[in-house]
């Protein structure tokens, strides 16, 4: 199925400049696949291994978030 989309002139020029004989659809699919978050996040696996100061700090931040409580809001005063 084909869909029609609109692009700004800037977006069109950028896509056109990198397509190198490929269709616009192929270029968009390649760009989206490159931006796949599951793949990207894996490059950070183990980056902080052995950095005790950083892991201790992150552990403290996580514990602080677990204990964080939002204040109650009285919406009656807003009317």
PLY file of the C-alpha trace (Angstrom):
ply
format ascii 1.0
element vertex 79
property float x
property float y
property float z
element edge 78
property int vertex1
property int vertex2
end_header
0.00 0.00 0.00
1.28 3.46 -0.85
0.84 6.48 1.44
1.33 10.10 0.50
3.24 12.28 2.98
4.36 15.89 2.97
7.90 16.99 3.74
9.39 20.40 4.31
11.79 21.55 1.61
14.64 21.06 4.08
13.62 17.45 4.84
13.19 16.70 1.14
16.63 18.09 0.30
18.29 16.12 3.11
16.63 12.85 2.08
17.34 13.53 -1.57
21.00 14.16 -0.76
21.50 10.76 0.90
19.37 8.51 -1.27
22.14 7.62 -3.79
19.85 5.91 -6.31
17.58 4.38 -3.67
13.91 5.18 -3.38
12.77 7.61 -0.71
11.01 4.68 0.99
14.24 2.70 1.17
16.07 5.69 2.66
13.38 6.27 5.29
13.33 2.58 6.28
17.15 2.54 6.60
17.13 5.67 8.75
14.41 4.32 11.02
16.21 0.98 11.35
19.45 2.79 12.28
17.56 4.61 15.00
16.17 1.40 16.50
16.42 2.07 20.24
16.85 -1.57 21.15
19.98 -1.77 19.06
21.33 1.62 20.18
20.94 1.02 23.90
22.95 -2.19 23.74
26.10 -0.28 22.82
26.05 1.12 26.38
25.95 -2.30 28.05
28.85 -2.59 30.49
30.09 0.96 29.94
30.07 1.70 33.67
31.25 -1.71 34.82
33.91 -1.26 37.46
32.99 2.38 38.15
31.94 1.99 41.80
31.44 5.74 42.36
28.99 5.99 39.45
27.06 2.84 40.40
26.82 4.00 44.03
25.51 7.38 42.90
22.92 5.78 40.61
21.83 3.44 43.37
21.28 6.46 45.65
19.28 8.25 42.92
17.08 5.21 42.40
16.48 4.84 46.13
15.57 8.55 46.36
13.03 8.11 43.55
11.50 5.10 45.29
10.89 7.26 48.39
9.60 10.27 46.45
5.97 11.17 47.04
3.90 13.72 45.17
2.03 16.33 47.12
-1.72 16.12 47.02
-3.43 18.72 44.86
-6.71 20.30 45.86
-8.50 21.02 42.58
-11.40 22.72 44.40
-9.32 25.87 44.92
-8.76 26.18 41.18
-12.43 26.87 40.45
0 1
1 2
2 3
3 4
4 5
5 6
6 7
7 8
8 9
9 10
10 11
11 12
12 13
13 14
14 15
15 16
16 17
17 18
18 19
19 20
20 21
21 22
22 23
23 24
24 25
25 26
26 27
27 28
28 29
29 30
30 31
31 32
32 33
33 34
34 35
35 36
36 37
37 38
38 39
39 40
40 41
41 42
42 43
43 44
44 45
45 46
46 47
47 48
48 49
49 50
50 51
51 52
52 53
53 54
54 55
55 56
56 57
57 58
58 59
59 60
60 61
61 62
62 63
63 64
64 65
65 66
66 67
67 68
68 69
69 70
70 71
71 72
72 73
73 74
74 75
75 76
76 77
77 78
